[in-house]
Amino acid sequence: MKRLLYVLLMMMSVSQMAIGQIDIHSHAITDGYMAAVKAHGMEMDEGFPIPAWSVEAHLAFMDEAGIQTSVLTMPAPQPKGVDAPAVCRAWNELCARLKVKHPGRFLFCAALPLPDVDAALKEAKYALDVLGADGVKLASNAYGQYLGDEALEPLMAYLNERKAVIITHPHKPSAANDALIASVPLASYEYLAESTRAILNMVAHDVLVRYPDLTVVVPHCGSFLPNALPRFKGLLPVMVQQGYMKQVDVDANISRLYFDLAGAATDDVIESLLTITTPDHILYGSDYPYVAPQALIGAKKSLESRLASHGLAPDDILSNNAARLLGNKH
């Protein structure tokens, strides 16, 4: 009943809004980025091949899928070595040009050369002030530096000042069993665990409460958070009592998160996600080009037909929620 009332209120408040569909989770795999990946021998660092990508193919997918605007982010792996700042700068500048060349079709969240926090701060300022970036993308971890790490405090403080949108994305964990991920793709389970551990680390350090003007998007249907949060809440009082953790308001932190539906947004997964968030914090994401276009189009059609059965308004999930989050920049 509460969900139905919410849907009716939202439909009243956003009716008449002419907003196209927005894909909050897509990747631009540029020639410069691929050259840097190959230079460091990282083509298979994430356990699977990096797909081909082109602007033309991306636009063709969007047109067939009915997507007006795609938010571009740099994929995994994270640029590495002394050339990382230059790789991020080139990627950001190319995406800024795409945004201008194809108005209303592409937005982008800037790549930052972490774990070098000073370089990341410099790039964030340039991307937001000069290039007109729509936010920043942060890896779950940058070579062992996880979201929530104390070293990231200056960056979080700056992004909070800017009221920045942060799109997070899982990367290969800093310690992984290479034999295991060679036979069981890490994207099938470890990416979900990776996003979960990064967000829980942010919660444990009260990042989202201390920096209330950040907007943080969690990928892949909330990852394992719906399962992990009850256990985290149960353990927290014991850990606080024994002096291993500080008391934090878990619910207040989680309430500031947004979630995309990239990946397997089955009915069970959607219901699970709704145990930790509200419908206005759920967004559509495709994960293009990591899944074949026809498969993504079929999955999107299926999702659209099922949203109402979960008390979700399709226009909100596919358009309005992301438009509000992005400040109608599309």
Secondary structure by P-SEA (a helix, b strand, c coil): caaaaaaaaaaaacccccccccccbbbbbcaaaaaaaaaacccccccbbbbbbcaaaaaaaaaaacccbbbbbbccccccccaaaaaaaaaaaaaaaaaaaccccbbbbbbccccaaaaaaaaaaaaaccccccbbbbcccccccccccccaaaaaaaaaaacbbbbbbbcccccccccccccccccccaaaaaaaaaaaaaaaaccccccccbbbbbcccccaaaaaaaaaaaaaaaaaaaccccccaaaaaaaabbbbccccccaaaaaaaaaccccccbbbbcccccccaaaaaaaaaaaaaccccccccccccccaaaaaaacccc
